[in-house]
Amino acid sequence: MQRKQKPNIIINNLLITDAGSEGVCIGKYEDRIIFVPYVVPGDVVDVKVIKKKKSYYRAVVIAVHTYSLDRVISRCKYFEMCGGCKWQNMNYERQLHYKRKQVIDNFQHIGKFEFPEVNPIISSELIFAYRNKMEYTFSNKRWLYESEMQDVDAGLVDTNGLGFHFPSMFNKILDIHHCDLHDELGNDIRNSVRKYAIDKKISFCNLRTQSGLLRNLIIRTSSTGDVMVILVVTEFNQEVEGLLSFLKQKFPQITSLMYVKNIKMNSSMTDLVAEGYSGNDFLMEEVGDLKFKIAPLAFYQTNSKQAVKLYEAVLRLADVKKTHTVYDLYTGAGTIALCMAKYAKKVIGIEYIESAVEAAHENATLNHIENAHFFAGDMVDILTDEFVALNGLPDIIVTDPPRAGMHPKVVSQLLKIMPQRIVYVSCNPATQARDIALLAHKYVVKEVQPVDMFPHTHHVENIAVLIKRSQD
Ligand SMILES: C[S@@+](CC[C@H](N)C(=O)[O-])C[C@H]1O[C@@H](n2cnc3c(N)ncnc32)[C@H](O)[C@@H]1O
């Protein structure tokens, strides 16, 4: 017997009132929250419910009755598909408003500690072509448009693609021919790589089995004009050499051409080594009068111009004095530590990617800085009582962990060390709020400064300054 299909739930004339976490907007229907992607607060829409939970529904738009005054026309043809720039249809001023609000909401609802009025967010000078790093994935079974379906069986459609993962679909790649977050050169390099590989019949990755020669393409640029291309492959052979040689000839602007061999089932790169094919094995970045050498697989803030503003804000909020010892946790290539070194007695950076720590040492030498010391390893293992006894109690700790925030053991260690000031830099205000909540009985939040590093996305960088509570 055929099961009776439940009728679709349609909600008419839903007013969108807010922009929530993960970039999805919010409306209210009866006592439920309705999450709707790709709309803008102020829109009035009809939606179809696609997921039902007790306290909320997830829904998609089926008709728009009123367009919000905050709407703009999204310029990307992959908008609503790629999932990268969920707010490209919202004007930039409103994006900034909702990012700042995200910080406030997380601090209020997750953190539940007291904090002062959050500063106006520092906006990004560039709102397009601001990314200095793009990572694309090769797939032999790209996402196909409906218009292509009937020609696939006849062999008339090339199913190879090079682009981004569809949101929450690990094995589907959206073939990208233009991305507004990257500059023209980056777009040209990606498209040329795809065309060359297809013309030469080089195999693209099968994402289910992780077989096929070509896996990822990483393009990095820097504020000094450096361009690095890293090809991730399952083996280095003549076909790969041919592709690299083609890139070298076609794009003399490339200053580093590298490849990485990856035969693992996952594409994480922290445990892999980048090999040089031609040019430098680093990128050079500039922050004020400092130069930074960035290793191929090492972290650097993805918006170089905003990185300068972020570091300026961190420096102001740290209020470093010549008598201070500063620890910079999760230091990457030592950028924050080295920006502070000339104002401090001593700076200590800790980071687990060894090549980044090597670069941090080199960066200290490059900038003639002698009071900076760097250590490689997992934060939990390095930041021990012995380490602090050996390197001196810090007056200030700057911490800039990845999205997951700090390990609870690291937070406990901060509570043991008890520096006068903690400057917590985060790209995820939810985990930042969680961690600060653990520190809040010993620290007061003195200032909160959001910075926009990622226009058109819901992501926000946030700096919180914590001051040790007085004993009485
Ligand atoms: C958000 S980045 C910050 C980098 C640096 N502060 C900057 O502005 O360029 C986080 C850094 O933490 C490092 N990291 C992640 N987990 C770590 C851990 N458990 N121990 C030490 N470092 C870690 C990453 O490699 C990355 O360089």
The ligand as an SDF file (V2000), in Angstrom:
LIG
                    3D

 27 29  0  0  0  0  0  0  0  0999 V2000
   43.2030   31.7450   13.6520 C   0  0  0  0  0  0  0  0  0  0  0  0
   44.8400   31.2140   13.3630 S   0  0  0  0  0  0  0  0  0  0  0  0
   45.7360   32.5600   14.0870 C   0  0  0  0  0  0  0  0  0  0  0  0
   47.1160   32.7970   13.5330 C   0  0  0  0  0  0  0  0  0  0  0  0
   47.7850   34.1120   13.8700 C   0  0  0  0  0  0  0  0  0  0  0  0
   47.4380   34.6320   15.1570 N   0  0  0  0  0  0  0  0  0  0  0  0
   47.5170   35.1340   12.7750 C   0  0  0  0  0  0  0  0  0  0  0  0
   46.8340   36.1340   13.0140 O   0  0  0  0  0  0  0  0  0  0  0  0
   48.0300   34.9280   11.6480 O   0  0  0  0  0  0  0  0  0  0  0  0
   44.9990   29.9070   14.4760 C   0  0  0  0  0  0  0  0  0  0  0  0
   46.3510   29.2410   14.5070 C   0  0  0  0  0  0  0  0  0  0  0  0
   46.3310   28.2630   15.5380 O   0  0  0  0  0  0  0  0  0  0  0  0
   47.0720   27.1300   15.1340 C   0  0  0  0  0  0  0  0  0  0  0  0
   46.5800   26.0230   15.9680 N   0  0  0  0  0  0  0  0  0  0  0  0
   45.4100   25.3600   15.8250 C   0  0  0  0  0  0  0  0  0  0  0  0
   45.2670   24.4470   16.7970 N   0  0  0  0  0  0  0  0  0  0  0  0
   46.3630   24.5310   17.5970 C   0  0  0  0  0  0  0  0  0  0  0  0
   46.7880   23.8510   18.7640 C   0  0  0  0  0  0  0  0  0  0  0  0
   46.0510   22.8970   19.2990 N   0  0  0  0  0  0  0  0  0  0  0  0
   47.9610   24.2030   19.2980 N   0  0  0  0  0  0  0  0  0  0  0  0
   48.7210   25.1840   18.7640 C   0  0  0  0  0  0  0  0  0  0  0  0
   48.3700   25.8750   17.6400 N   0  0  0  0  0  0  0  0  0  0  0  0
   47.2110   25.5560   17.0660 C   0  0  0  0  0  0  0  0  0  0  0  0
   46.7870   27.0390   13.6580 C   0  0  0  0  0  0  0  0  0  0  0  0
   47.7950   26.3260   12.9850 O   0  0  0  0  0  0  0  0  0  0  0  0
   46.7390   28.5110   13.2470 C   0  0  0  0  0  0  0  0  0  0  0  0
   48.0160   28.9610   12.8410 O   0  0  0  0  0  0  0  0  0  0  0  0
  1  2  1  0
  2  3  1  0
  2 10  1  0
  3  4  1  0
  4  5  1  0
  5  6  1  0
  5  7  1  0
  7  8  2  0
  7  9  1  0
 10 11  1  0
 11 12  1  0
 11 26  1  0
 12 13  1  0
 13 14  1  0
 13 24  1  0
 14 15  1  0
 14 23  1  0
 15 16  2  0
 16 17  1  0
 17 18  1  0
 17 23  2  0
 18 19  1  0
 18 20  2  0
 20 21  1  0
 21 22  2  0
 22 23  1  0
 24 25  1  0
 24 26  1  0
 26 27  1  0
M  CHG  2   2   1   9  -1
M  END
$$$$
